[in-house]
């Protein structure tokens, strides 16, 4: 295929992908999925490292994810 076809696919594909992503992943489903993953990670951390070590790793993981999300929000702000 020629370059202009790939450019057209890229230009139209990205917004369409984001539109479908948002329509498929409703807010409630996204939060539920995150809650389930968090519970799974808590159980895995505690089984591998014990309660104290698992809680420590969980807290570090949580702060890292929060830092990432805050940076993502700042990057998405339109100034």
ZIKAHU-V126558 format. One record per helix or strand of 3 or more residues. SS is the DSSP state (helix for helix, strand for strand). FROM is the first residue (numbers start at 1). TO is the last residue. If there is no record, write none. Layout:
ss=SS from=FROM to=TO
ss=SS from=FROM to=TO
This chain:
ss=helix from=3 to=24
ss=helix from=27 to=76
